[in-house]
Amino acid sequence: MRNLLLSTALCVVSFSSVAAAQSAPSAKQRAVESGLIPAAIFDGKAERWTIQQRMARWKVPGVSVAVIDNGKIVWARAYGVIASDGKLPVTTSTRFQAASISKPVAATAALALVQQGTLSLDTDVNATLKSWKLPASAFTAEQPVTLRALLSHTGGTTVHGFPGYAQGTAVATNVQVLNGAAPANTKAVVSEAKPGERWKYSGGGYQIAQQMIEDATGRPFADVVGERVLKPAGMTMSGYALPPKGSFSFGHRPDGTPVVGGWHTYPEQAAAALWTTPSDLARFGLALAAAYRGEAGAILSPAIAAAMATPVKNDFGLGPSVKGQGEAIAFSHGGANEGFRAYWVIHPRTGDGVAVMTNNDSGDKVMMEIVRAVAKTYGWSDYQPTQYKSVKLAPDVLAAREGRWTASLDGEAVAATVSRDGDRLILDSPMGRLAFTPTSATEVVSAESGTTATFDTGADGKPVLKIFGLELRRAD
């Protein structure tokens, strides 16, 4: 990546520039489209795949991509169809659910209100809330929950994420969501830790922030975000209302079948409800980049943008994940709604980034392969695959690891089956089928996902398989 001289106009990129780039694919675009790469590379040798090959591998009906280079959206392209049982193609104007990428967009709106004095980052949220109050608890007796804590997932609030509401079911209001009251399908948002004590992802915290925005302004959340973020960033294809039929994608399950009803509805707008396109997410990234660099007329002031970009805990700033330093600093966020997966990253110093949106629960696999291909093609220092040296284990060692392994997760049985394929092990689990290459006597790594598994011995002297944060034991 290289140094960048950008004008204030970069916060809005025209559709014509995207269309022009798409009509004449560059060598770099073709390199990305045919150069998807795995998360792990063994002995310096990596497979290369096309986007279409990986869509077929992961049963993803539709993918849409927008690439930013040197402060411009240099190309955008869509692949596949909006529904696996239909024929309508995905286009660069097709909207997907951004899922949790809604959070940095919501955070930007909240920070714009902080900038004008309507909200405060560091006062008790209950001083702003009118329609609902965060219940008092022993956790907040000494230190109140603040907007800064909510936006950085350090507020100690509950509810990780939201499943949304299937078509034909009653949809809760935000106050009902916060109270966990019918027809809400999640528990009440309450405090479970002292503010600032830990980092724990909390979509519930963002719903508190949504209510703060509405109570402080007296206006619907969607209107405030439209005025403070979507319009100034040039995100004309984004919003919280359901788009017209045919202009948005349906969600799909890992086997490629559509989500029942096509999609879920999310009243949790701050946490999960934005409908958008990769090109609009790219525009959002460019708007934040302009603010971070202190450009005149940017969406946020330099001081507020600096606060957003300062990690609080676990590499999270006020909205996005913030990693890297200097020219390599990157804002990013992923998204996972029912039937949708998405990823967005922008390097604000260099103006390089990418947004990928997919319409399948397994879309995270292909989207990260695309991100790595973009990183390699455009010379980023991050998002590169991890290099490993493989080791060859004796056939009897591999054979001893074959069989069924089980564990308990939240009272439910989880099972995985291990089989041998030459010098590799194949693991079939609820996470799908993955091939693992040995990198030591006890460790194996999946090229496709980068997942590491360890075959160890437990305190009882019996074999243990450690993977996905679980400890599985031999079922036999």
MARKETOR-156898 format. One record per residue (C-alpha): residue number from 1; x, y, z negated. Coordinates in Angstrom, 1 decimal. Each point is the difference from the previous one (the first is absolute). Example, Ala and Ser with C-alpha at 12.3 -4.5 7.8 and 13.67 -1.06 7.14 Angstrom:
residues 2
@dolum=1	u=12.3	v=-4.5	w=-7.8
@dolum=2	u=1.4	v=3.4	w=0.7
//
This chain:
residues 476
@dolum=1	u=0.0	v=0.0	w=0.0
@dolum=2	u=1.1	v=3.5	w=0.5
@dolum=3	u=-0.3	v=3.6	w=-1.3
@dolum=4	u=-3.1	v=1.8	w=1.1
@dolum=5	u=-1.0	v=3.5	w=0.8
@dolum=6	u=-3.8	v=0.2	w=-0.1
@dolum=7	u=-2.5	v=2.8	w=0.4
@dolum=8	u=-3.1	v=0.5	w=-2.0
@dolum=9	u=-2.0	v=-1.3	w=2.9
@dolum=10	u=1.0	v=-3.5	w=-0.8
@dolum=11	u=-2.7	v=-0.3	w=-2.6
@dolum=12	u=-2.5	v=-0.5	w=2.9
@dolum=13	u=1.0	v=-2.1	w=3.0
@dolum=14	u=-2.3	v=0.1	w=3.0
@dolum=15	u=-1.8	v=-3.0	w=1.5
@dolum=16	u=1.5	v=0.8	w=3.4
@dolum=17	u=3.5	v=-0.7	w=-1.3
@dolum=18	u=-1.1	v=-3.5	w=-1.2
@dolum=19	u=-1.8	v=-0.7	w=3.3
@dolum=20	u=3.0	v=1.0	w=2.1
@dolum=21	u=2.3	v=-2.2	w=-2.0
@dolum=22	u=-2.4	v=-2.9	w=0.3
@dolum=23	u=-0.4	v=0.3	w=3.8
@dolum=24	u=3.7	v=-0.5	w=0.6
@dolum=25	u=1.4	v=-2.5	w=-2.5
@dolum=26	u=3.6	v=0.8	w=-0.9
@dolum=27	u=2.8	v=-2.5	w=-0.4
@dolum=28	u=-0.3	v=0.4	w=-3.8
@dolum=29	u=-3.7	v=-0.7	w=0.1
@dolum=30	u=0.5	v=-3.1	w=2.0
@dolum=31	u=2.8	v=-1.0	w=-2.4
@dolum=32	u=-2.3	v=0.2	w=-2.9
@dolum=33	u=-2.9	v=-1.8	w=1.7
@dolum=34	u=2.3	v=-2.9	w=0.9
@dolum=35	u=2.3	v=0.1	w=-3.0
@dolum=36	u=-1.9	v=-0.8	w=-3.1
@dolum=37	u=2.3	v=-1.4	w=-2.6
@dolum=38	u=-0.4	v=-2.1	w=-3.2
@dolum=39	u=0.6	v=1.2	w=-3.6
@dolum=40	u=3.0	v=-2.2	w=-0.5
@dolum=41	u=2.9	v=-0.9	w=2.4
@dolum=42	u=2.2	v=-3.0	w=-0.5
@dolum=43	u=3.6	v=-0.2	w=1.1
@dolum=44	u=-0.5	v=3.1	w=2.2
@dolum=45	u=-2.5	v=-1.7	w=2.3
@dolum=46	u=-3.5	v=1.4	w=0.2
@dolum=47	u=-3.0	v=-0.9	w=2.1
@dolum=48	u=-1.7	v=2.6	w=2.1
@dolum=49	u=-3.7	v=0.1	w=0.8
@dolum=50	u=-2.5	v=2.1	w=1.9
@dolum=51	u=-2.9	v=1.7	w=-1.7
@dolum=52	u=-2.4	v=-2.3	w=1.8
@dolum=53	u=1.9	v=-3.1	w=-1.2
@dolum=54	u=-0.2	v=1.1	w=-3.6
@dolum=55	u=-3.7	v=1.0	w=0.3
@dolum=56	u=-0.6	v=-3.5	w=1.1
@dolum=57	u=2.2	v=-1.5	w=-2.7
@dolum=58	u=-1.9	v=1.9	w=-2.8
@dolum=59	u=-3.5	v=-0.1	w=1.7
@dolum=60	u=-0.2	v=3.8	w=0.1
@dolum=61	u=-2.5	v=1.2	w=2.6
@dolum=62	u=1.0	v=3.6	w=0.2
@dolum=63	u=3.1	v=2.2	w=-0.8
@dolum=64	u=0.6	v=3.7	w=0.5
@dolum=65	u=3.3	v=1.8	w=-0.3
@dolum=66	u=1.3	v=3.6	w=0.1
@dolum=67	u=3.8	v=0.7	w=-0.1
@dolum=68	u=1.6	v=3.2	w=-1.1
@dolum=69	u=3.5	v=1.0	w=1.1
@dolum=70	u=1.8	v=3.2	w=-0.7
@dolum=71	u=-3.2	v=1.7	w=-1.2
@dolum=72	u=-2.3	v=-1.0	w=2.9
@dolum=73	u=-2.5	v=-2.8	w=0.6
@dolum=74	u=2.0	v=-1.5	w=2.9
@dolum=75	u=-2.4	v=-2.8	w=0.8
@dolum=76	u=-3.2	v=-1.7	w=-1.2
@dolum=77	u=-1.5	v=-3.2	w=1.3
@dolum=78	u=-2.7	v=-2.4	w=-1.0
@dolum=79	u=-0.2	v=-3.8	w=0.6
@dolum=80	u=-2.8	v=-2.6	w=-0.1
@dolum=81	u=-3.7	v=0.4	w=-0.8
@dolum=82	u=-2.1	v=1.7	w=-2.8
@dolum=83	u=-1.8	v=-3.3	w=-0.7
@dolum=84	u=1.2	v=-3.6	w=0.6
@dolum=85	u=-3.5	v=-1.0	w=1.3
@dolum=86	u=-0.3	v=3.0	w=2.4
@dolum=87	u=1.8	v=1.6	w=2.9
@dolum=88	u=0.3	v=3.7	w=-0.9
@dolum=89	u=3.7	v=0.8	w=0.0
@dolum=90	u=1.8	v=1.9	w=-2.7
@dolum=91	u=1.1	v=3.4	w=1.2
@dolum=92	u=2.2	v=2.6	w=-1.6
@dolum=93	u=-3.2	v=1.8	w=-1.0
@dolum=94	u=-1.5	v=-3.1	w=-1.7
@dolum=95	u=-0.4	v=0.6	w=-3.7
@dolum=96	u=1.1	v=-2.4	w=-2.7
@dolum=97	u=-0.5	v=0.0	w=-3.7
@dolum=98	u=3.2	v=1.6	w=-1.5
@dolum=99	u=-0.7	v=-1.7	w=-3.3
@dolum=100	u=2.5	v=1.2	w=-2.6
@dolum=101	u=1.7	v=2.3	w=2.4
@dolum=102	u=-3.1	v=2.1	w=-1.0
@dolum=103	u=1.9	v=0.7	w=-3.3
@dolum=104	u=2.8	v=2.2	w=1.2
@dolum=105	u=-2.6	v=1.9	w=2.1
@dolum=106	u=-2.2	v=0.5	w=-3.1
@dolum=107	u=3.1	v=1.0	w=-2.0
@dolum=108	u=0.8	v=2.7	w=2.6
@dolum=109	u=-3.4	v=1.4	w=-0.4
@dolum=110	u=0.3	v=0.0	w=-3.8
@dolum=111	u=3.4	v=1.7	w=0.2
@dolum=112	u=-1.4	v=2.6	w=2.3
@dolum=113	u=-2.5	v=0.8	w=-2.7
@dolum=114	u=2.8	v=0.1	w=-2.6
@dolum=115	u=1.8	v=2.5	w=2.2
@dolum=116	u=-3.0	v=2.4	w=0.0
@dolum=117	u=-0.6	v=-0.5	w=-3.7
@dolum=118	u=-3.2	v=-2.0	w=0.2
@dolum=119	u=1.6	v=-3.1	w=-1.6
@dolum=120	u=2.9	v=-0.4	w=-2.4
@dolum=121	u=2.6	v=-2.8	w=0.2
@dolum=122	u=0.7	v=-0.2	w=-3.7
@dolum=123	u=-3.2	v=0.7	w=-2.0
@dolum=124	u=-2.5	v=-2.6	w=-1.3
@dolum=125	u=-2.1	v=-1.3	w=2.8
@dolum=126	u=-3.1	v=0.3	w=-2.2
@dolum=127	u=0.4	v=3.8	w=0.0
@dolum=128	u=-0.9	v=-0.1	w=3.7
@dolum=129	u=-2.4	v=-2.9	w=0.1
@dolum=130	u=-3.7	v=0.9	w=-0.4
@dolum=131	u=-2.0	v=-2.8	w=1.6
@dolum=132	u=1.9	v=-2.7	w=-1.9
@dolum=133	u=2.6	v=-0.1	w=-2.7
@dolum=134	u=2.9	v=-2.5	w=-0.5
@dolum=135	u=-0.9	v=-1.7	w=-3.3
@dolum=136	u=2.2	v=0.9	w=-3.0
@dolum=137	u=2.2	v=-2.8	w=-1.3
@dolum=138	u=3.0	v=-0.7	w=-2.2
@dolum=139	u=2.1	v=0.1	w=3.2
@dolum=140	u=-0.8	v=3.7	w=0.6
@dolum=141	u=0.0	v=1.2	w=-3.6
@dolum=142	u=3.4	v=1.6	w=0.3
@dolum=143	u=0.5	v=0.5	w=3.7
@dolum=144	u=-3.0	v=0.8	w=2.3
@dolum=145	u=-0.3	v=-1.4	w=3.5
@dolum=146	u=1.0	v=2.7	w=2.6
@dolum=147	u=-0.5	v=0.3	w=3.8
@dolum=148	u=3.8	v=-0.4	w=0.4
@dolum=149	u=-0.3	v=-3.4	w=-1.8
@dolum=150	u=-2.9	v=-1.1	w=2.1
@dolum=151	u=1.6	v=0.9	w=3.3
@dolum=152	u=3.2	v=-1.9	w=-1.0
@dolum=153	u=-1.7	v=-3.1	w=-1.4
@dolum=154	u=1.4	v=0.8	w=-3.5
@dolum=155	u=-3.3	v=1.0	w=-1.7
@dolum=156	u=-0.6	v=-3.4	w=-1.6
@dolum=157	u=-3.4	v=-0.4	w=1.6
@dolum=158	u=-1.6	v=-3.2	w=1.1
@dolum=159	u=-1.4	v=-1.5	w=3.3
@dolum=160	u=2.7	v=-0.8	w=2.5
@dolum=161	u=-2.1	v=0.1	w=3.1
@dolum=162	u=-3.5	v=-0.3	w=1.5
@dolum=163	u=-1.6	v=-2.8	w=2.1
@dolum=164	u=-2.5	v=2.4	w=1.7
@dolum=165	u=-3.7	v=-0.8	w=0.6
@dolum=166	u=-1.1	v=-2.4	w=2.7
@dolum=167	u=-2.6	v=1.1	w=2.5
@dolum=168	u=-3.5	v=-0.2	w=-1.4
@dolum=169	u=1.0	v=0.3	w=-3.6
@dolum=170	u=-0.6	v=3.0	w=-2.3
@dolum=171	u=2.9	v=2.4	w=-0.1
@dolum=172	u=1.0	v=1.6	w=-3.3
@dolum=173	u=0.6	v=3.7	w=-0.6
@dolum=174	u=3.4	v=1.1	w=-1.2
@dolum=175	u=-1.3	v=0.6	w=-3.5
@dolum=176	u=-1.5	v=-3.5	w=0.0
@dolum=177	u=3.4	v=-1.3	w=1.2
@dolum=178	u=1.8	v=1.8	w=-2.9
@dolum=179	u=-2.6	v=-1.3	w=-2.5
@dolum=180	u=0.0	v=-3.5	w=1.4
@dolum=181	u=-3.8	v=0.3	w=0.2
@dolum=182	u=-2.2	v=-1.8	w=2.5
@dolum=183	u=0.2	v=-0.3	w=2.9
@dolum=184	u=3.8	v=0.6	w=-0.5
@dolum=185	u=1.9	v=-3.3	w=0.6
@dolum=186	u=3.0	v=0.9	w=-2.1
@dolum=187	u=0.5	v=0.6	w=-3.7
@dolum=188	u=0.0	v=3.5	w=-1.6
@dolum=189	u=3.1	v=2.1	w=0.3
@dolum=190	u=1.5	v=0.4	w=-3.5
@dolum=191	u=3.4	v=0.5	w=-1.6
@dolum=192	u=2.0	v=-3.0	w=-0.8
@dolum=193	u=3.5	v=1.5	w=-0.6
@dolum=194	u=1.4	v=3.3	w=-1.2
@dolum=195	u=0.4	v=2.5	w=2.9
@dolum=196	u=3.5	v=0.0	w=1.3
@dolum=197	u=1.0	v=-3.2	w=-1.8
@dolum=198	u=0.0	v=-2.2	w=3.1
@dolum=199	u=-0.7	v=-0.1	w=3.7
@dolum=200	u=-3.0	v=-2.1	w=1.0
@dolum=201	u=-1.9	v=0.4	w=3.3
@dolum=202	u=-3.5	v=1.4	w=-0.7
@dolum=203	u=-2.5	v=0.7	w=2.6
@dolum=204	u=-2.3	v=0.9	w=-2.9
@dolum=205	u=2.3	v=2.9	w=-0.8
@dolum=206	u=-0.5	v=1.4	w=3.5
@dolum=207	u=-3.8	v=-0.2	w=-0.5
@dolum=208	u=0.4	v=2.2	w=-3.0
@dolum=209	u=2.0	v=2.4	w=2.2
@dolum=210	u=-2.8	v=-0.1	w=2.5
@dolum=211	u=-2.5	v=0.9	w=-2.7
@dolum=212	u=2.3	v=2.8	w=-1.2
@dolum=213	u=0.1	v=1.5	w=3.5
@dolum=214	u=-3.8	v=-0.1	w=0.3
@dolum=215	u=-0.6	v=1.4	w=-3.4
@dolum=216	u=2.5	v=2.8	w=0.3
@dolum=217	u=-1.2	v=1.1	w=3.4
@dolum=218	u=-3.7	v=-0.8	w=-0.1
@dolum=219	u=0.4	v=-1.5	w=3.4
@dolum=220	u=0.0	v=-3.6	w=1.5
@dolum=221	u=3.5	v=-1.6	w=-0.1
@dolum=222	u=-0.1	v=-0.6	w=3.8
@dolum=223	u=-0.6	v=3.6	w=0.7
@dolum=224	u=2.9	v=1.2	w=-2.1
@dolum=225	u=2.4	v=-2.5	w=1.6
@dolum=226	u=-1.2	v=1.0	w=3.4
@dolum=227	u=0.6	v=3.6	w=-0.7
@dolum=228	u=3.3	v=-0.4	w=-1.9
@dolum=229	u=1.7	v=-2.9	w=1.9
@dolum=230	u=-1.7	v=-1.4	w=3.0
@dolum=231	u=-0.7	v=3.3	w=1.9
@dolum=232	u=3.4	v=1.7	w=-0.7
@dolum=233	u=1.9	v=-3.2	w=0.9
@dolum=234	u=-1.9	v=-0.4	w=3.3
@dolum=235	u=-1.6	v=-3.3	w=-1.1
@dolum=236	u=-3.0	v=0.4	w=2.3
@dolum=237	u=-0.7	v=-3.8	w=0.1
@dolum=238	u=-0.2	v=-0.4	w=-3.8
@dolum=239	u=-2.8	v=0.1	w=-2.6
@dolum=240	u=-1.9	v=-1.9	w=-2.6
@dolum=241	u=-3.3	v=-0.5	w=1.8
@dolum=242	u=-0.5	v=-3.1	w=2.1
@dolum=243	u=1.1	v=0.8	w=3.6
@dolum=244	u=-2.4	v=-0.6	w=2.9
@dolum=245	u=-0.3	v=-3.7	w=1.0
@dolum=246	u=2.6	v=-1.0	w=2.5
@dolum=247	u=2.5	v=2.6	w=-1.2
@dolum=248	u=1.3	v=-2.0	w=-3.0
@dolum=249	u=1.3	v=-3.5	w=-0.6
@dolum=250	u=-1.6	v=-2.8	w=-1.9
@dolum=251	u=2.0	v=-1.7	w=-2.7
@dolum=252	u=1.1	v=-3.7	w=0.2
@dolum=253	u=1.0	v=-2.8	w=-2.3
@dolum=254	u=3.4	v=-1.9	w=0.3
@dolum=255	u=-1.5	v=-2.6	w=2.3
@dolum=256	u=-1.1	v=2.8	w=2.4
@dolum=257	u=-3.8	v=-0.2	w=-0.8
@dolum=258	u=-1.7	v=3.4	w=-0.6
@dolum=259	u=-0.8	v=1.2	w=-3.5
@dolum=260	u=-3.7	v=-0.7	w=-0.6
@dolum=261	u=-1.8	v=3.1	w=1.3
@dolum=262	u=3.2	v=1.3	w=1.6
@dolum=263	u=1.3	v=2.2	w=-2.7
@dolum=264	u=-0.5	v=1.0	w=-3.7
@dolum=265	u=-1.1	v=3.4	w=-1.2
@dolum=266	u=2.2	v=1.8	w=-2.5
@dolum=267	u=-1.5	v=2.7	w=-2.2
@dolum=268	u=3.5	v=0.2	w=-1.5
@dolum=269	u=1.0	v=2.7	w=2.5
@dolum=270	u=3.2	v=1.1	w=-1.7
@dolum=271	u=1.3	v=-3.5	w=-0.4
@dolum=272	u=-1.1	v=-1.8	w=3.1
@dolum=273	u=-2.6	v=1.5	w=2.3
@dolum=274	u=1.7	v=2.0	w=2.8
@dolum=275	u=-0.7	v=-1.0	w=3.6
@dolum=276	u=2.8	v=1.1	w=2.2
@dolum=277	u=2.5	v=-0.8	w=2.8
@dolum=278	u=3.7	v=-0.5	w=-0.1
@dolum=279	u=0.5	v=3.2	w=2.0
@dolum=280	u=-1.9	v=2.0	w=-2.6
@dolum=281	u=2.1	v=-1.7	w=-2.8
@dolum=282	u=3.0	v=1.1	w=2.0
@dolum=283	u=-1.3	v=3.6	w=0.0
@dolum=284	u=-0.5	v=-0.2	w=-3.7
@dolum=285	u=3.6	v=-1.2	w=-0.5
@dolum=286	u=1.2	v=2.9	w=2.2
@dolum=287	u=-2.0	v=2.5	w=-2.1
@dolum=288	u=1.5	v=-1.3	w=-3.2
@dolum=289	u=3.5	v=0.1	w=1.6
@dolum=290	u=-0.5	v=3.7	w=0.9
@dolum=291	u=-1.1	v=0.7	w=-3.6
@dolum=292	u=3.0	v=-1.9	w=-1.5
@dolum=293	u=2.4	v=2.0	w=2.2
@dolum=294	u=-1.7	v=3.2	w=-1.2
@dolum=295	u=-1.2	v=1.2	w=3.4
@dolum=296	u=-2.3	v=3.0	w=0.1
@dolum=297	u=-3.7	v=-0.8	w=0.2
@dolum=298	u=0.4	v=-3.6	w=-1.1
@dolum=299	u=-2.7	v=-2.0	w=-1.6
@dolum=300	u=1.6	v=0.3	w=-3.4
@dolum=301	u=2.4	v=2.5	w=-1.6
@dolum=302	u=3.7	v=-1.0	w=-0.3
@dolum=303	u=-0.4	v=-0.3	w=-3.8
@dolum=304	u=-3.1	v=-2.2	w=0.1
@dolum=305	u=1.5	v=-2.1	w=2.8
@dolum=306	u=3.1	v=-0.5	w=-2.1
@dolum=307	u=-2.2	v=-1.2	w=-2.9
@dolum=308	u=-1.7	v=-2.4	w=2.3
@dolum=309	u=3.4	v=-1.3	w=1.2
@dolum=310	u=1.4	v=-0.5	w=-3.5
@dolum=311	u=-0.2	v=-3.6	w=-1.2
@dolum=312	u=-1.6	v=-0.4	w=-3.4
@dolum=313	u=0.4	v=-3.7	w=-0.5
@dolum=314	u=0.4	v=-3.0	w=2.3
@dolum=315	u=0.9	v=2.2	w=3.0
@dolum=316	u=-3.4	v=1.6	w=0.0
@dolum=317	u=-0.4	v=3.7	w=0.3
@dolum=318	u=-3.4	v=1.8	w=-0.1
@dolum=319	u=-1.7	v=-2.0	w=2.6
@dolum=320	u=2.5	v=-1.8	w=2.2
@dolum=321	u=2.8	v=-2.4	w=-0.8
@dolum=322	u=3.3	v=2.0	w=0.3
@dolum=323	u=3.2	v=-1.9	w=0.7
@dolum=324	u=3.5	v=0.9	w=1.3
@dolum=325	u=1.9	v=3.2	w=-0.3
@dolum=326	u=1.2	v=2.9	w=2.2
@dolum=327	u=-0.7	v=-0.6	w=3.7
@dolum=328	u=-1.3	v=-3.5	w=-0.8
@dolum=329	u=-2.7	v=1.0	w=-2.4
@dolum=330	u=-3.3	v=-1.6	w=1.0
@dolum=331	u=-3.7	v=0.5	w=-1.0
@dolum=332	u=-2.1	v=-3.2	w=0.5
@dolum=333	u=-3.1	v=-1.8	w=-1.0
@dolum=334	u=-1.7	v=-3.3	w=1.0
@dolum=335	u=-3.7	v=-0.7	w=0.1
@dolum=336	u=-2.1	v=-3.2	w=-0.5
@dolum=337	u=-3.8	v=0.0	w=0.3
@dolum=338	u=-2.2	v=-2.9	w=0.8
@dolum=339	u=1.1	v=-1.0	w=3.5
@dolum=340	u=2.4	v=2.8	w=0.5
@dolum=341	u=3.7	v=0.6	w=-0.6
@dolum=342	u=2.0	v=3.1	w=0.8
@dolum=343	u=3.4	v=1.6	w=-0.7
@dolum=344	u=1.3	v=3.6	w=0.3
@dolum=345	u=3.4	v=1.5	w=-0.4
@dolum=346	u=1.6	v=3.4	w=0.7
@dolum=347	u=3.6	v=1.1	w=-0.5
@dolum=348	u=-0.6	v=3.7	w=-0.6
@dolum=349	u=3.6	v=1.2	w=0.5
@dolum=350	u=0.5	v=-1.6	w=3.4
@dolum=351	u=-3.6	v=-0.1	w=1.2
@dolum=352	u=0.0	v=-3.8	w=0.7
@dolum=353	u=-2.8	v=-2.3	w=-0.9
@dolum=354	u=-2.7	v=-2.5	w=1.0
@dolum=355	u=-3.6	v=-0.8	w=-0.8
@dolum=356	u=-1.4	v=-3.5	w=0.7
@dolum=357	u=-3.7	v=-1.0	w=-0.4
@dolum=358	u=-1.4	v=-3.5	w=0.3
@dolum=359	u=-3.4	v=-1.7	w=-0.3
@dolum=360	u=0.9	v=-3.2	w=-1.8
@dolum=361	u=0.8	v=-1.0	w=-3.6
@dolum=362	u=3.3	v=-1.5	w=1.4
@dolum=363	u=0.8	v=3.2	w=1.9
@dolum=364	u=2.6	v=1.0	w=-2.5
@dolum=365	u=2.3	v=-2.7	w=1.5
@dolum=366	u=-0.1	v=1.4	w=3.5
@dolum=367	u=0.0	v=3.6	w=-1.1
@dolum=368	u=3.2	v=-0.3	w=-2.0
@dolum=369	u=1.6	v=-1.8	w=3.0
@dolum=370	u=-0.9	v=3.0	w=2.1
@dolum=371	u=1.4	v=2.4	w=-2.6
@dolum=372	u=3.3	v=-1.9	w=-0.1
@dolum=373	u=0.1	v=0.0	w=3.9
@dolum=374	u=-0.5	v=3.8	w=-0.1
@dolum=375	u=2.7	v=0.4	w=-2.6
@dolum=376	u=2.5	v=-2.0	w=2.0
@dolum=377	u=-0.8	v=1.6	w=3.3
@dolum=378	u=0.0	v=3.6	w=-1.3
@dolum=379	u=3.1	v=-0.5	w=-2.2
@dolum=380	u=-1.5	v=0.4	w=-3.5
@dolum=381	u=2.2	v=-0.8	w=-3.0
@dolum=382	u=-3.0	v=-1.6	w=-1.8
@dolum=383	u=-2.6	v=-2.7	w=0.8
@dolum=384	u=2.7	v=-2.3	w=1.4
@dolum=385	u=-0.3	v=-3.8	w=-0.6
@dolum=386	u=2.0	v=-1.5	w=-2.8
@dolum=387	u=3.1	v=-2.1	w=1.1
@dolum=388	u=0.6	v=-3.4	w=-1.5
@dolum=389	u=2.5	v=-2.8	w=0.4
@dolum=390	u=-1.8	v=-3.4	w=0.2
@dolum=391	u=1.2	v=-3.1	w=-1.7
@dolum=392	u=-0.6	v=-3.6	w=1.0
@dolum=393	u=-1.4	v=-2.2	w=-2.7
@dolum=394	u=0.2	v=-3.8	w=-0.1
@dolum=395	u=-3.1	v=-1.7	w=1.4
@dolum=396	u=-0.8	v=-1.7	w=-3.4
@dolum=397	u=0.0	v=3.5	w=-1.7
@dolum=398	u=-2.5	v=1.3	w=2.5
@dolum=399	u=-2.1	v=-3.2	w=-0.2
@dolum=400	u=-0.1	v=0.4	w=-3.8
@dolum=401	u=-1.8	v=3.3	w=0.4
@dolum=402	u=-2.8	v=-1.3	w=2.2
@dolum=403	u=-3.4	v=-0.5	w=-1.3
@dolum=404	u=-2.8	v=1.9	w=-1.8
@dolum=405	u=0.7	v=2.7	w=-2.5
@dolum=406	u=-2.7	v=1.7	w=-2.2
@dolum=407	u=-0.4	v=2.9	w=-2.4
@dolum=408	u=-2.8	v=1.9	w=-1.7
@dolum=409	u=-0.8	v=3.6	w=0.8
@dolum=410	u=-2.6	v=1.8	w=-2.0
@dolum=411	u=-1.5	v=-3.4	w=-0.9
@dolum=412	u=-0.1	v=-1.1	w=3.6
@dolum=413	u=2.1	v=-2.9	w=1.4
@dolum=414	u=2.5	v=1.1	w=2.7
@dolum=415	u=1.6	v=-2.7	w=2.2
@dolum=416	u=2.8	v=-0.1	w=2.5
@dolum=417	u=1.3	v=-2.8	w=2.1
@dolum=418	u=3.7	v=-0.3	w=0.9
@dolum=419	u=1.1	v=-2.1	w=3.0
@dolum=420	u=3.3	v=-0.4	w=1.8
@dolum=421	u=0.8	v=1.3	w=3.6
@dolum=422	u=3.6	v=-0.9	w=0.7
@dolum=423	u=2.2	v=2.2	w=-2.1
@dolum=424	u=-2.9	v=2.2	w=-1.1
@dolum=425	u=-2.9	v=-0.4	w=-2.3
@dolum=426	u=-3.6	v=0.9	w=1.0
@dolum=427	u=-2.3	v=1.4	w=-2.7
@dolum=428	u=-3.8	v=-0.1	w=0.5
@dolum=429	u=-1.9	v=2.1	w=-2.5
@dolum=430	u=-2.8	v=2.5	w=-0.3
@dolum=431	u=2.5	v=2.6	w=1.3
@dolum=432	u=0.2	v=-2.0	w=3.3
@dolum=433	u=2.7	v=-2.3	w=1.5
@dolum=434	u=3.6	v=1.2	w=-0.3
@dolum=435	u=3.3	v=-1.6	w=0.9
@dolum=436	u=2.8	v=0.4	w=-2.5
@dolum=437	u=3.8	v=-0.2	w=0.6
@dolum=438	u=2.3	v=-0.9	w=-2.8
@dolum=439	u=2.4	v=2.7	w=-1.1
@dolum=440	u=1.4	v=-1.7	w=-3.1
@dolum=441	u=-0.4	v=-3.3	w=-1.8
@dolum=442	u=-3.2	v=1.3	w=-1.6
@dolum=443	u=-1.2	v=2.9	w=2.1
@dolum=444	u=-1.9	v=0.0	w=3.3
@dolum=445	u=-1.1	v=3.0	w=2.0
@dolum=446	u=-2.8	v=0.5	w=2.6
@dolum=447	u=1.2	v=1.8	w=3.2
@dolum=448	u=-3.5	v=1.2	w=0.9
@dolum=449	u=-1.0	v=1.5	w=-3.4
@dolum=450	u=3.3	v=0.4	w=-1.8
@dolum=451	u=-1.5	v=-1.9	w=-2.9
@dolum=452	u=2.5	v=-1.7	w=-2.3
@dolum=453	u=-0.8	v=-3.3	w=-1.8
@dolum=454	u=2.0	v=-1.7	w=-2.6
@dolum=455	u=0.1	v=-3.7	w=-1.0
@dolum=456	u=1.1	v=-0.1	w=-3.6
@dolum=457	u=-0.3	v=-2.1	w=-3.1
@dolum=458	u=-2.5	v=1.0	w=-2.8
@dolum=459	u=0.7	v=0.0	w=-3.7
@dolum=460	u=-1.6	v=-3.4	w=-0.1
@dolum=461	u=2.6	v=-1.3	w=2.5
@dolum=462	u=-2.6	v=-0.4	w=2.8
@dolum=463	u=0.2	v=1.6	w=3.4
@dolum=464	u=-1.5	v=3.5	w=0.5
@dolum=465	u=-0.7	v=1.9	w=3.2
@dolum=466	u=0.1	v=3.7	w=-0.5
@dolum=467	u=-1.8	v=2.0	w=2.8
@dolum=468	u=-2.5	v=2.9	w=0.3
@dolum=469	u=0.6	v=0.8	w=-3.7
@dolum=470	u=-1.2	v=-3.5	w=-1.0
@dolum=471	u=1.6	v=-3.0	w=-1.5
@dolum=472	u=-1.4	v=-3.2	w=1.7
@dolum=473	u=0.5	v=-3.5	w=-1.3
@dolum=474	u=0.0	v=-3.3	w=1.8
@dolum=475	u=-3.6	v=-1.3	w=0.4
@dolum=476	u=1.2	v=-3.5	w=0.1
//
